């Protein structure tokens, strides 16, 4: 009895073919608990995550207004020293 150990990739259904995942390795623009400026208001970064395409999204809380969370793209924030 012959054992089948190899199948040509072109014969497999697309769902069974492994795909390479893109891995975005980059430093974060802003650290947690850092002060930033958004629309002329000072805020604090409380959380951050990336989309599958590598876009940074930050959760900020404004220091001037009533505490409310905002989800902001990293490119729209500025560093406050």
N, CA, C and O atoms as a CHARMM CRD file, in Angstrom:
* protein
*
  324
    1    1 UNK  N      0.82800  -1.17200   0.00000 PROA 1      0.00000
    2    1 UNK  CA     0.00000   0.00000   0.00000 PROA 1      0.00000
    3    1 UNK  C      0.88200   1.24800   0.00000 PROA 1      0.00000
    4    1 UNK  O      1.77500   1.39200   0.83500 PROA 1      0.00000
    5    2 UNK  N      0.62300   2.12600  -0.92800 PROA 2      0.00000
    6    2 UNK  CA     1.44000   3.31900  -1.07100 PROA 2      0.00000
    7    2 UNK  C      0.83400   4.47800  -0.27900 PROA 2      0.00000
    8    2 UNK  O     -0.36800   4.72800  -0.36800 PROA 2      0.00000
    9    3 UNK  N      1.65100   5.17400   0.48300 PROA 3      0.00000
   10    3 UNK  CA     1.18800   6.29500   1.30400 PROA 3      0.00000
   11    3 UNK  C      1.42400   7.59700   0.55600 PROA 3      0.00000
   12    3 UNK  O      2.53100   7.85900   0.08300 PROA 3      0.00000
   13    4 UNK  N      0.39200   8.40400   0.45000 PROA 4      0.00000
   14    4 UNK  CA     0.47700   9.67800  -0.25100 PROA 4      0.00000
   15    4 UNK  C      0.93800  10.75100   0.72500 PROA 4      0.00000
   16    4 UNK  O      0.24700  11.02600   1.70500 PROA 4      0.00000
   17    5 UNK  N      2.09600  11.36500   0.47600 PROA 5      0.00000
   18    5 UNK  CA     2.64000  12.34500   1.41800 PROA 5      0.00000
   19    5 UNK  C      2.75400  13.74700   0.83700 PROA 5      0.00000
   20    5 UNK  O      3.00300  14.68800   1.59000 PROA 5      0.00000
   21    6 UNK  N      2.58400  13.92600  -0.46300 PROA 6      0.00000
   22    6 UNK  CA     2.77900  15.23300  -1.05800 PROA 6      0.00000
   23    6 UNK  C      1.63700  15.55000  -2.00300 PROA 6      0.00000
   24    6 UNK  O      1.25600  14.71500  -2.82300 PROA 6      0.00000
   25    7 UNK  N      1.08400  16.76000  -1.89400 PROA 7      0.00000
   26    7 UNK  CA     0.04300  17.23900  -2.79700 PROA 7      0.00000
   27    7 UNK  C      0.51000  18.55500  -3.38800 PROA 7      0.00000
   28    7 UNK  O      0.95900  19.45000  -2.67200 PROA 7      0.00000
   29    8 UNK  N      0.40100  18.65900  -4.69000 PROA 8      0.00000
   30    8 UNK  CA     0.80400  19.89200  -5.34100 PROA 8      0.00000
   31    8 UNK  C     -0.10300  21.04200  -4.89300 PROA 8      0.00000
   32    8 UNK  O     -1.31800  20.87400  -4.78800 PROA 8      0.00000
   33    9 UNK  N      0.48900  22.19800  -4.63100 PROA 9      0.00000
   34    9 UNK  CA    -0.27600  23.34100  -4.11600 PROA 9      0.00000
   35    9 UNK  C     -1.38300  23.77600  -5.06300 PROA 9      0.00000
   36    9 UNK  O     -2.44600  24.20200  -4.61200 PROA 9      0.00000
   37   10 UNK  N     -1.15600  23.67700  -6.35300 PROA 10     0.00000
   38   10 UNK  CA    -2.16000  24.15400  -7.30200 PROA 10     0.00000
   39   10 UNK  C     -3.41700  23.28900  -7.29900 PROA 10     0.00000
   40   10 UNK  O     -4.45200  23.70700  -7.81800 PROA 10     0.00000
   41   11 UNK  N     -3.34300  22.09800  -6.72900 PROA 11     0.00000
   42   11 UNK  CA    -4.50400  21.21400  -6.68000 PROA 11     0.00000
   43   11 UNK  C     -5.36200  21.43800  -5.43400 PROA 11     0.00000
   44   11 UNK  O     -6.50100  20.97600  -5.36900 PROA 11     0.00000
   45   12 UNK  N     -4.82200  22.13600  -4.46200 PROA 12     0.00000
   46   12 UNK  CA    -5.55300  22.37100  -3.21800 PROA 12     0.00000
   47   12 UNK  C     -6.54800  23.51600  -3.38000 PROA 12     0.00000
   48   12 UNK  O     -6.30000  24.44500  -4.14900 PROA 12     0.00000
   49   13 UNK  N     -7.68200  23.46100  -2.65700 PROA 13     0.00000
   50   13 UNK  CA    -8.59700  24.60900  -2.64300 PROA 13     0.00000
   51   13 UNK  C     -7.90600  25.80900  -1.99500 PROA 13     0.00000
   52   13 UNK  O     -7.03200  25.64500  -1.14300 PROA 13     0.00000
   53   14 UNK  N     -8.30000  27.00500  -2.40000 PROA 14     0.00000
   54   14 UNK  CA    -7.64900  28.21800  -1.89800 PROA 14     0.00000
   55   14 UNK  C     -7.71500  28.34000  -0.38300 PROA 14     0.00000
   56   14 UNK  O     -6.79600  28.88000   0.23300 PROA 14     0.00000
   57   15 UNK  N     -8.79200  27.84600   0.22600 PROA 15     0.00000
   58   15 UNK  CA    -8.94600  27.94600   1.67100 PROA 15     0.00000
   59   15 UNK  C     -7.93400  27.12000   2.43700 PROA 15     0.00000
   60   15 UNK  O     -7.69500  27.38900   3.61500 PROA 15     0.00000
   61   16 UNK  N     -7.33700  26.12800   1.81000 PROA 16     0.00000
   62   16 UNK  CA    -6.36800  25.27800   2.49600 PROA 16     0.00000
   63   16 UNK  C     -4.92600  25.70700   2.26900 PROA 16     0.00000
   64   16 UNK  O     -4.01600  25.19500   2.92100 PROA 16     0.00000
   65   17 UNK  N     -4.71300  26.63100   1.36300 PROA 17     0.00000
   66   17 UNK  CA    -3.36200  27.10500   1.09300 PROA 17     0.00000
   67   17 UNK  C     -3.00000  28.16500   2.12300 PROA 17     0.00000
   68   17 UNK  O     -3.70900  29.15800   2.28300 PROA 17     0.00000
   69   18 UNK  N     -1.90800  27.94800   2.80800 PROA 18     0.00000
   70   18 UNK  CA    -1.46000  28.90500   3.81500 PROA 18     0.00000
   71   18 UNK  C     -1.02400  30.20900   3.17700 PROA 18     0.00000
   72   18 UNK  O     -0.38600  30.20600   2.12500 PROA 18     0.00000
   73   19 UNK  N     -1.36000  31.30900   3.80000 PROA 19     0.00000
   74   19 UNK  CA    -0.98700  32.62900   3.29400 PROA 19     0.00000
   75   19 UNK  C     -0.02100  33.28200   4.25500 PROA 19     0.00000
   76   19 UNK  O     -0.10000  33.09500   5.46900 PROA 19     0.00000
   77   20 UNK  N      0.88500  34.04400   3.69600 PROA 20     0.00000
   78   20 UNK  CA     1.82900  34.77500   4.53300 PROA 20     0.00000
   79   20 UNK  C      1.13000  35.96300   5.15600 PROA 20     0.00000
   80   20 UNK  O      0.37000  36.67100   4.49600 PROA 20     0.00000
   81   21 UNK  N      1.38900  36.17300   6.41200 PROA 21     0.00000
   82   21 UNK  CA     0.82100  37.31500   7.12900 PROA 21     0.00000
   83   21 UNK  C      1.80800  38.46300   7.09700 PROA 21     0.00000
   84   21 UNK  O      3.01600  38.25900   7.21600 PROA 21     0.00000
   85   22 UNK  N      1.29300  39.66500   6.93600 PROA 22     0.00000
   86   22 UNK  CA     2.14700  40.83800   7.00900 PROA 22     0.00000
   87   22 UNK  C      2.34800  41.19200   8.46900 PROA 22     0.00000
   88   22 UNK  O      1.40000  41.22900   9.25300 PROA 22     0.00000
   89   23 UNK  N      3.55900  41.44300   8.80900 PROA 23     0.00000
   90   23 UNK  CA     3.87700  41.82200  10.17600 PROA 23     0.00000
   91   23 UNK  C      4.50100  43.21000  10.13500 PROA 23     0.00000
   92   23 UNK  O      5.53900  43.42500   9.50900 PROA 23     0.00000
   93   24 UNK  N      3.85400  44.13300  10.80900 PROA 24     0.00000
   94   24 UNK  CA     4.36000  45.49700  10.87700 PROA 24     0.00000
   95   24 UNK  C      5.09300  45.66300  12.19500 PROA 24     0.00000
   96   24 UNK  O      4.48800  45.63000  13.26700 PROA 24     0.00000
   97   25 UNK  N      6.36800  45.83700  12.10500 PROA 25     0.00000
   98   25 UNK  CA     7.17300  46.05700  13.30500 PROA 25     0.00000
   99   25 UNK  C      7.67100  47.49600  13.25100 PROA 25     0.00000
  100   25 UNK  O      8.51700  47.84800  12.42900 PROA 25     0.00000
  101   26 UNK  N      7.14600  48.29100  14.11400 PROA 26     0.00000
  102   26 UNK  CA     7.53000  49.70300  14.14400 PROA 26     0.00000
  103   26 UNK  C      7.36500  50.21800  15.56300 PROA 26     0.00000
  104   26 UNK  O      6.57800  49.69000  16.34700 PROA 26     0.00000
  105   27 UNK  N      8.11300  51.24500  15.87200 PROA 27     0.00000
  106   27 UNK  CA     7.97000  51.88200  17.18200 PROA 27     0.00000
  107   27 UNK  C      6.68400  52.69700  17.20100 PROA 27     0.00000
  108   27 UNK  O      6.23700  53.20600  16.17300 PROA 27     0.00000
  109   28 UNK  N      6.10300  52.81000  18.37800 PROA 28     0.00000
  110   28 UNK  CA     4.92500  53.64700  18.53700 PROA 28     0.00000
  111   28 UNK  C      5.34300  55.10400  18.50600 PROA 28     0.00000
  112   28 UNK  O      6.42200  55.44800  18.98700 PROA 28     0.00000
  113   29 UNK  N      4.50700  55.96500  17.94700 PROA 29     0.00000
  114   29 UNK  CA     4.80000  57.39200  17.90800 PROA 29     0.00000
  115   29 UNK  C      4.66200  57.99800  19.30700 PROA 29     0.00000
  116   29 UNK  O      5.48900  58.81000  19.72200 PROA 29     0.00000
  117   30 UNK  N      3.60700  57.59700  20.03100 PROA 30     0.00000
  118   30 UNK  CA     3.33800  58.12400  21.37100 PROA 30     0.00000
  119   30 UNK  C      3.31600  56.98400  22.37600 PROA 30     0.00000
  120   30 UNK  O      2.82600  55.89400  22.08300 PROA 30     0.00000
  121   31 UNK  N      3.84900  57.24500  23.55800 PROA 31     0.00000
  122   31 UNK  CA     3.83300  56.27100  24.64400 PROA 31     0.00000
  123   31 UNK  C      2.55300  56.41500  25.45100 PROA 31     0.00000
  124   31 UNK  O      1.87600  57.44000  25.37500 PROA 31     0.00000
  125   32 UNK  N      2.22200  55.39000  26.22000 PROA 32     0.00000
  126   32 UNK  CA     1.08100  55.47600  27.12600 PROA 32     0.00000
  127   32 UNK  C      1.37400  56.52600  28.19400 PROA 32     0.00000
  128   32 UNK  O      2.52200  56.69700  28.60500 PROA 32     0.00000
  129   33 UNK  N      0.35500  57.21300  28.63300 PROA 33     0.00000
  130   33 UNK  CA     0.42900  58.27400  29.64900 PROA 33     0.00000
  131   33 UNK  C      1.24400  59.48700  29.19600 PROA 33     0.00000
  132   33 UNK  O      1.69600  60.26700  30.03400 PROA 33     0.00000
  133   34 UNK  N      1.43900  59.65700  27.89100 PROA 34     0.00000
  134   34 UNK  CA     2.14200  60.84700  27.41500 PROA 34     0.00000
  135   34 UNK  C      1.13900  61.94200  27.07600 PROA 34     0.00000
  136   34 UNK  O     -0.00700  61.66600  26.72000 PROA 34     0.00000
  137   35 UNK  N      1.58800  63.18000  27.19100 PROA 35     0.00000
  138   35 UNK  CA     0.73400  64.32000  26.89900 PROA 35     0.00000
  139   35 UNK  C      0.80800  64.64000  25.41100 PROA 35     0.00000
  140   35 UNK  O      1.89000  64.68800  24.82600 PROA 35     0.00000
  141   36 UNK  N     -0.36600  64.86000  24.80700 PROA 36     0.00000
  142   36 UNK  CA    -0.45500  65.17300  23.38300 PROA 36     0.00000
  143   36 UNK  C     -1.39500  66.35300  23.19200 PROA 36     0.00000
  144   36 UNK  O     -2.11500  66.74500  24.11000 PROA 36     0.00000
  145   37 UNK  N     -1.37700  66.91100  21.99000 PROA 37     0.00000
  146   37 UNK  CA    -2.29400  67.99100  21.64800 PROA 37     0.00000
  147   37 UNK  C     -3.16500  67.53100  20.49100 PROA 37     0.00000
  148   37 UNK  O     -2.66800  67.01600  19.48900 PROA 37     0.00000
  149   38 UNK  N     -4.48000  67.72600  20.64100 PROA 38     0.00000
  150   38 UNK  CA    -5.42700  67.34900  19.59800 PROA 38     0.00000
  151   38 UNK  C     -6.46300  68.46800  19.45900 PROA 38     0.00000
  152   38 UNK  O     -7.17300  68.77000  20.41800 PROA 38     0.00000
  153   39 UNK  N     -6.55500  69.07300  18.30100 PROA 39     0.00000
  154   39 UNK  CA    -7.49200  70.18800  18.03300 PROA 39     0.00000
  155   39 UNK  C     -7.28900  71.33300  19.01300 PROA 39     0.00000
  156   39 UNK  O     -8.25900  71.96000  19.44000 PROA 39     0.00000
  157   40 UNK  N     -6.05800  71.61000  19.36800 PROA 40     0.00000
  158   40 UNK  CA    -5.75900  72.71400  20.26600 PROA 40     0.00000
  159   40 UNK  C     -5.97000  72.41200  21.73600 PROA 40     0.00000
  160   40 UNK  O     -5.77400  73.29800  22.56700 PROA 40     0.00000
  161   41 UNK  N     -6.36000  71.20300  22.09000 PROA 41     0.00000
  162   41 UNK  CA    -6.56900  70.81800  23.48400 PROA 41     0.00000
  163   41 UNK  C     -5.49300  69.83800  23.91500 PROA 41     0.00000
  164   41 UNK  O     -5.02500  69.02000  23.12300 PROA 41     0.00000
  165   42 UNK  N     -5.10800  69.92800  25.17600 PROA 42     0.00000
  166   42 UNK  CA    -4.15900  68.96000  25.72800 PROA 42     0.00000
  167   42 UNK  C     -4.91700  67.71800  26.14300 PROA 42     0.00000
  168   42 UNK  O     -6.05300  67.78900  26.61100 PROA 42     0.00000
  169   43 UNK  N     -4.26800  66.57600  25.96400 PROA 43     0.00000
  170   43 UNK  CA    -4.89700  65.29700  26.29500 PROA 43     0.00000
  171   43 UNK  C     -3.82700  64.31100  26.74400 PROA 43     0.00000
  172   43 UNK  O     -2.63100  64.57400  26.61500 PROA 43     0.00000
  173   44 UNK  N     -4.27100  63.16900  27.27400 PROA 44     0.00000
  174   44 UNK  CA    -3.38000  62.10200  27.73200 PROA 44     0.00000
  175   44 UNK  C     -3.72500  60.83300  26.96100 PROA 44     0.00000
  176   44 UNK  O     -4.89800  60.50500  26.78400 PROA 44     0.00000
  177   45 UNK  N     -2.69600  60.12400  26.50500 PROA 45     0.00000
  178   45 UNK  CA    -2.89600  58.84600  25.81100 PROA 45     0.00000
  179   45 UNK  C     -3.13000  57.76800  26.85800 PROA 45     0.00000
  180   45 UNK  O     -2.29200  57.56500  27.73600 PROA 45     0.00000
  181   46 UNK  N     -4.27400  57.06800  26.77300 PROA 46     0.00000
  182   46 UNK  CA    -4.56200  56.01600  27.74800 PROA 46     0.00000
  183   46 UNK  C     -4.54200  54.61700  27.13400 PROA 46     0.00000
  184   46 UNK  O     -4.45100  53.62500  27.85800 PROA 46     0.00000
  185   47 UNK  N     -4.62700  54.52900  25.80700 PROA 47     0.00000
  186   47 UNK  CA    -4.60400  53.21500  25.15400 PROA 47     0.00000
  187   47 UNK  C     -4.17500  53.40900  23.71000 PROA 47     0.00000
  188   47 UNK  O     -4.27700  54.50900  23.16700 PROA 47     0.00000
  189   48 UNK  N     -3.69700  52.34700  23.09300 PROA 48     0.00000
  190   48 UNK  CA    -3.28500  52.41300  21.69700 PROA 48     0.00000
  191   48 UNK  C     -3.37400  51.02900  21.06700 PROA 48     0.00000
  192   48 UNK  O     -3.21400  50.01100  21.74000 PROA 48     0.00000
  193   49 UNK  N     -3.62900  51.01100  19.77800 PROA 49     0.00000
  194   49 UNK  CA    -3.60700  49.76400  19.02100 PROA 49     0.00000
  195   49 UNK  C     -3.40100  50.07600  17.54900 PROA 49     0.00000
  196   49 UNK  O     -3.50800  51.22700  17.12400 PROA 49     0.00000
  197   50 UNK  N     -3.10600  49.04800  16.78400 PROA 50     0.00000
  198   50 UNK  CA    -2.87300  49.20800  15.35000 PROA 50     0.00000
  199   50 UNK  C     -3.91900  48.44800  14.56500 PROA 50     0.00000
  200   50 UNK  O     -4.41900  47.41100  15.00200 PROA 50     0.00000
  201   51 UNK  N     -4.24100  48.98200  13.39400 PROA 51     0.00000
  202   51 UNK  CA    -5.12600  48.26000  12.48800 PROA 51     0.00000
  203   51 UNK  C     -4.30100  47.20900  11.75800 PROA 51     0.00000
  204   51 UNK  O     -3.08200  47.14300  11.91800 PROA 51     0.00000
  205   52 UNK  N     -4.96300  46.40200  10.96800 PROA 52     0.00000
  206   52 UNK  CA    -4.26000  45.34800  10.24600 PROA 52     0.00000
  207   52 UNK  C     -3.27900  45.91400   9.22500 PROA 52     0.00000
  208   52 UNK  O     -2.32700  45.23800   8.83400 PROA 52     0.00000
  209   53 UNK  N     -3.50800  47.14800   8.79600 PROA 53     0.00000
  210   53 UNK  CA    -2.61000  47.77900   7.83500 PROA 53     0.00000
  211   53 UNK  C     -1.52000  48.62000   8.50300 PROA 53     0.00000
  212   53 UNK  O     -0.73600  49.27700   7.81800 PROA 53     0.00000
  213   54 UNK  N     -1.47000  48.60200   9.82600 PROA 54     0.00000
  214   54 UNK  CA    -0.40900  49.29700  10.54900 PROA 54     0.00000
  215   54 UNK  C     -0.70900  50.72000  10.96000 PROA 54     0.00000
  216   54 UNK  O      0.19000  51.41700  11.43000 PROA 54     0.00000
  217   55 UNK  N     -1.94900  51.18200  10.80100 PROA 55     0.00000
  218   55 UNK  CA    -2.30800  52.54600  11.20600 PROA 55     0.00000
  219   55 UNK  C     -2.47800  52.57700  12.72500 PROA 55     0.00000
  220   55 UNK  O     -3.16400  51.72900  13.29500 PROA 55     0.00000
  221   56 UNK  N     -1.86000  53.54300  13.36400 PROA 56     0.00000
  222   56 UNK  CA    -1.94400  53.65600  14.81900 PROA 56     0.00000
  223   56 UNK  C     -3.19200  54.42400  15.22400 PROA 56     0.00000
  224   56 UNK  O     -3.46900  55.50500  14.70600 PROA 56     0.00000
  225   57 UNK  N     -3.94400  53.84500  16.16200 PROA 57     0.00000
  226   57 UNK  CA    -5.13700  54.49300  16.71300 PROA 57     0.00000
  227   57 UNK  C     -4.93600  54.61300  18.22000 PROA 57     0.00000
  228   57 UNK  O     -4.63300  53.63600  18.90500 PROA 57     0.00000
  229   58 UNK  N     -5.11300  55.83300  18.71700 PROA 58     0.00000
  230   58 UNK  CA    -4.90800  56.11300  20.13600 PROA 58     0.00000
  231   58 UNK  C     -6.22800  56.48000  20.79300 PROA 58     0.00000
  232   58 UNK  O     -7.09200  57.10900  20.18100 PROA 58     0.00000
  233   59 UNK  N     -6.36900  56.07700  22.05000 PROA 59     0.00000
  234   59 UNK  CA    -7.48900  56.50900  22.87400 PROA 59     0.00000
  235   59 UNK  C     -6.95200  57.58900  23.78900 PROA 59     0.00000
  236   59 UNK  O     -5.99400  57.37200  24.53100 PROA 59     0.00000
  237   60 UNK  N     -7.57900  58.76300  23.73000 PROA 60     0.00000
  238   60 UNK  CA    -7.10900  59.89300  24.53200 PROA 60     0.00000
  239   60 UNK  C     -8.23400  60.41700  25.41800 PROA 60     0.00000
  240   60 UNK  O     -9.41600  60.21900  25.13600 PROA 60     0.00000
  241   61 UNK  N     -7.84000  61.08300  26.48700 PROA 61     0.00000
  242   61 UNK  CA    -8.78000  61.78400  27.36200 PROA 61     0.00000
  243   61 UNK  C     -8.32200  63.23100  27.43400 PROA 61     0.00000
  244   61 UNK  O     -7.16300  63.50500  27.74500 PROA 61     0.00000
  245   62 UNK  N     -9.22500  64.15200  27.14700 PROA 62     0.00000
  246   62 UNK  CA    -8.91400  65.57200  27.18000 PROA 62     0.00000
  247   62 UNK  C     -8.75000  66.04500  28.61500 PROA 62     0.00000
  248   62 UNK  O     -9.48100  65.60500  29.50200 PROA 62     0.00000
  249   63 UNK  N     -7.79800  66.93400  28.84900 PROA 63     0.00000
  250   63 UNK  CA    -7.57200  67.48500  30.18500 PROA 63     0.00000
  251   63 UNK  C     -8.43900  68.70500  30.45200 PROA 63     0.00000
  252   63 UNK  O     -8.72600  69.00900  31.61000 PROA 63     0.00000
  253   64 UNK  N     -8.86400  69.41100  29.41000 PROA 64     0.00000
  254   64 UNK  CA    -9.62000  70.64700  29.58200 PROA 64     0.00000
  255   64 UNK  C    -11.12000  70.39700  29.72900 PROA 64     0.00000
  256   64 UNK  O    -11.77200  71.04200  30.54900 PROA 64     0.00000
  257   65 UNK  N    -11.66300  69.49200  28.96500 PROA 65     0.00000
  258   65 UNK  CA   -13.10900  69.25000  28.97000 PROA 65     0.00000
  259   65 UNK  C    -13.45800  68.14700  29.96800 PROA 65     0.00000
  260   65 UNK  O    -12.59100  67.58300  30.63500 PROA 65     0.00000
  261   66 UNK  N    -14.75200  67.86100  30.04600 PROA 66     0.00000
  262   66 UNK  CA   -15.21400  66.75700  30.90000 PROA 66     0.00000
  263   66 UNK  C    -14.58900  65.46000  30.39900 PROA 66     0.00000
  264   66 UNK  O    -14.39900  65.29100  29.19400 PROA 66     0.00000
  265   67 UNK  N    -14.26500  64.54000  31.31000 PROA 67     0.00000
  266   67 UNK  CA   -13.61400  63.29300  30.89600 PROA 67     0.00000
  267   67 UNK  C    -14.46600  62.50600  29.89300 PROA 67     0.00000
  268   67 UNK  O    -15.54500  62.01000  30.21500 PROA 67     0.00000
  269   68 UNK  N    -13.95400  62.41400  28.70100 PROA 68     0.00000
  270   68 UNK  CA   -14.58900  61.58900  27.67600 PROA 68     0.00000
  271   68 UNK  C    -13.49800  61.02100  26.78600 PROA 68     0.00000
  272   68 UNK  O    -12.50200  61.68600  26.50100 PROA 68     0.00000
  273   69 UNK  N    -13.69200  59.80500  26.35900 PROA 69     0.00000
  274   69 UNK  CA   -12.68200  59.14500  25.53500 PROA 69     0.00000
  275   69 UNK  C    -12.87500  59.48900  24.07500 PROA 69     0.00000
  276   69 UNK  O    -14.00000  59.60200  23.58600 PROA 69     0.00000
  277   70 UNK  N    -11.76600  59.65200  23.39400 PROA 70     0.00000
  278   70 UNK  CA   -11.78300  59.87400  21.94500 PROA 70     0.00000
  279   70 UNK  C    -10.81200  58.89400  21.30800 PROA 70     0.00000
  280   70 UNK  O     -9.75500  58.59900  21.86600 PROA 70     0.00000
  281   71 UNK  N    -11.17800  58.39800  20.14400 PROA 71     0.00000
  282   71 UNK  CA   -10.31200  57.51000  19.37900 PROA 71     0.00000
  283   71 UNK  C     -9.77400  58.31400  18.20000 PROA 71     0.00000
  284   71 UNK  O    -10.53800  58.79800  17.36400 PROA 71     0.00000
  285   72 UNK  N     -8.44800  58.45000  18.14300 PROA 72     0.00000
  286   72 UNK  CA    -7.81700  59.38100  17.21500 PROA 72     0.00000
  287   72 UNK  C     -6.69000  58.66800  16.47500 PROA 72     0.00000
  288   72 UNK  O     -5.98700  57.83900  17.05300 PROA 72     0.00000
  289   73 UNK  N     -6.52000  58.99600  15.19000 PROA 73     0.00000
  290   73 UNK  CA    -5.38100  58.49200  14.43500 PROA 73     0.00000
  291   73 UNK  C     -4.10900  59.14600  14.93800 PROA 73     0.00000
  292   73 UNK  O     -4.11300  60.32000  15.30600 PROA 73     0.00000
  293   74 UNK  N     -3.03100  58.39800  14.95600 PROA 74     0.00000
  294   74 UNK  CA    -1.76600  58.90300  15.47000 PROA 74     0.00000
  295   74 UNK  C     -1.21600  60.08400  14.70200 PROA 74     0.00000
  296   74 UNK  O     -0.54700  60.93800  15.28300 PROA 74     0.00000
  297   75 UNK  N     -1.48500  60.15300  13.39700 PROA 75     0.00000
  298   75 UNK  CA    -0.93700  61.25300  12.60400 PROA 75     0.00000
  299   75 UNK  C     -1.62500  62.58800  12.88000 PROA 75     0.00000
  300   75 UNK  O     -1.13300  63.62500  12.43500 PROA 75     0.00000
  301   76 UNK  N     -2.74600  62.59300  13.60100 PROA 76     0.00000
  302   76 UNK  CA    -3.43700  63.84300  13.89500 PROA 76     0.00000
  303   76 UNK  C     -3.08900  64.38600  15.28600 PROA 76     0.00000
  304   76 UNK  O     -3.63600  65.40600  15.70500 PROA 76     0.00000
  305   77 UNK  N     -2.18900  63.71500  15.99800 PROA 77     0.00000
  306   77 UNK  CA    -1.76300  64.17300  17.32500 PROA 77     0.00000
  307   77 UNK  C     -0.40500  64.84800  17.24100 PROA 77     0.00000
  308   77 UNK  O      0.39000  64.57500  16.34100 PROA 77     0.00000
  309   78 UNK  N     -0.15300  65.73700  18.20200 PROA 78     0.00000
  310   78 UNK  CA     1.14000  66.41700  18.29200 PROA 78     0.00000
  311   78 UNK  C      1.72100  66.17800  19.67200 PROA 78     0.00000
  312   78 UNK  O      0.98300  66.04400  20.64800 PROA 78     0.00000
  313   79 UNK  N      3.04900  66.12500  19.75700 PROA 79     0.00000
  314   79 UNK  CA     3.72900  65.98500  21.03800 PROA 79     0.00000
  315   79 UNK  C      3.62600  67.27800  21.83200 PROA 79     0.00000
  316   79 UNK  O      3.67600  68.36700  21.26000 PROA 79     0.00000
  317   80 UNK  N      3.48200  67.16200  23.13800 PROA 80     0.00000
  318   80 UNK  CA     3.51500  68.29900  24.05200 PROA 80     0.00000
  319   80 UNK  C      4.67100  68.04200  24.99900 PROA 80     0.00000
  320   80 UNK  O      4.74900  66.98300  25.62200 PROA 80     0.00000
  321   81 UNK  N      5.56800  69.01100  25.10600 PROA 81     0.00000
  322   81 UNK  CA     6.75100  68.83200  25.93900 PROA 81     0.00000
  323   81 UNK  C      6.55600  69.45600  27.29100 PROA 81     0.00000
  324   81 UNK  O      7.45500  69.40300  28.13000 PROA 81     0.00000
